[in-house]
Amino acid sequence: MLEAKDVPFDPLALLRVILNPWMPRAVFESVKAHLRMIDDWSHVSIRRTTLVDNDEWKSFADAEKKS
């Protein structure tokens, strides 16, 4: 089993947290709320990735399927 370790860092170095797009909405909202409770994280953008909905990435995937 892996041991947990604390890694100190400057909270201002963190700009955003991007979460899994398939995470259920209720879980996402809960995780987001808990992250918002962390001191000095009020500036951090917390959202789900939109990569799977990105038309450009979809076109790359479609082109790969055809080759």
Secondary structure, 3 states (H helix, E strand, C coil): CCCCCCCCCCHHHCCEEEECCCCCHHHHHHHHHHHHCCCCCCCCEEEECCHHHCHHHHHHHHHHHHC
